[in-house]
Amino acid sequence: ETVQIRTRELREALAEVQAARLKTHHAHMDTIHRLTLAGEYKDRDTADHVERIGRFSQVVARWMRLPEATVETIRHAAPMHDVGKLGIPDRILLKPGKLNEEEWAVMRSHTTFGAQILANSQSEVIQMGERIALCHHERWDGKGYPNGVAGQDIPLEARICTVVDVFDALTVDRPYRKAIPNGETIAMMAQDSGSHFDPDVFDVFVEAREEIEGVQA
């Protein structure tokens, strides 16, 4: 009887610990989600964009048959790719026309600023978010920014984000142009596969097109 009582108490204690951990995890993810949506207060399009990027990245990662834990992590990390834009002045971030050279230099700094915001975290999600924030404008051929990293030296999660980020940017309305249809966008991007984009990631993205468009809808 004593063993049964102790066993029941132990099970109850373990259940309480598990519930506390789950509650902490949900609070942690909620904090991350709110961080990624902070841009909503400056630009509504950015808020919608970051949500789509997370879901697009999740789809591509799953189609690449990455471990499910990695798929889940990138789902929550990818939306942090543009968090550094919080440090970009509104006169540049919200400018309706094209940016001049000086303004582009400021805009490009959102990569390093984002990485600084997310640096030194113990969270795996935020650590991945830091890598994505820093590297999502790097190019497969090494001609990107901020550090000119090339090929597989670019973290895979950032290579995935690069593809879906460009796709989303081209297929939504901008102040200076209308959205480009999906088919035309993919044809344009295909010309940059192997230069701008990791060709393997881009091929998987194309294979997953139907599911991507389901997220878009």
Long-range contacts (C-beta under 8 A, 24 or more apart in sequence): 28-123, 28-125, 29-76, 29-125, 32-76, 32-80, 32-123, 32-125, 32-126, 32-129, 33-76, 33-79, 35-80, 35-83, 36-79, 36-80, 36-83, 38-83, 38-86, 39-82, 39-83, 39-85, 39-86, 42-85, 42-86, 42-90, 42-93, 42-94, 43-85, 43-93, 43-94, 45-172, 46-82, 46-85, 49-82, 49-168, 49-169, 49-172, 50-79, 50-80, 50-81, 50-82, 51-79, 52-164, 52-168, 52-215, 52-216, 53-78, 53-79, 53-81, 53-161, 53-164, 53-165, 53-168, 54-78, 54-79, 55-215, 56-164, 56-167, 56-168, 56-212, 56-215, 57-157, 57-160, 57-161, 57-164, 59-208, 59-211, 59-212, 59-215, 60-160, 60-163, 60-164, 60-201, 60-204, 60-205, 60-208, 60-212, 61-157, 61-160, 63-204, 63-207, 63-208, 63-211, 64-160, 64-201, 64-204, 73-124, 73-125, 73-128, 74-128, 74-157, 74-160, 76-125, 76-129, 77-125, 77-126, 77-128, 77-129, 77-132, 77-157, 78-129, 78-132, 78-157, 78-160, 78-161, 78-164, 80-114, 80-118, 80-126, 80-129, 80-130, 80-132, 80-133, 81-114, 81-129, 81-132, 81-133, 81-136, 81-161, 81-165, 82-110, 82-114, 82-133, 83-114, 83-117, 83-118, 83-129, 83-133, 84-109, 84-110, 84-111, 84-112, 84-113, 84-114, 84-115, 84-116, 84-117, 84-133, 85-110, 85-114, 86-113, 86-117, 87-113, 87-117, 88-113, 96-175, 96-176, 97-175, 97-176, 98-176, 108-137, 108-145, 108-146, 109-146, 111-135, 111-136, 111-137, 111-145, 111-146, 112-146, 128-155, 128-157, 131-155, 131-157, 131-158, 132-157, 132-158, 132-161, 134-158, 136-161, 136-162, 136-165, 137-162, 138-162, 139-195, 139-196, 139-197, 140-194, 140-195, 140-196, 140-197, 140-198, 140-199, 141-194, 141-195, 141-196, 143-195, 144-196, 151-198, 154-198, 156-201, 159-197, 159-198, 159-201, 160-201, 162-196, 162-197, 162-198, 162-201, 163-189, 163-197, 163-198, 163-201, 163-202, 163-205, 164-205, 164-212, 166-196, 166-197, 167-205, 167-212, 171-216, 182-209, 182-213, 182-216
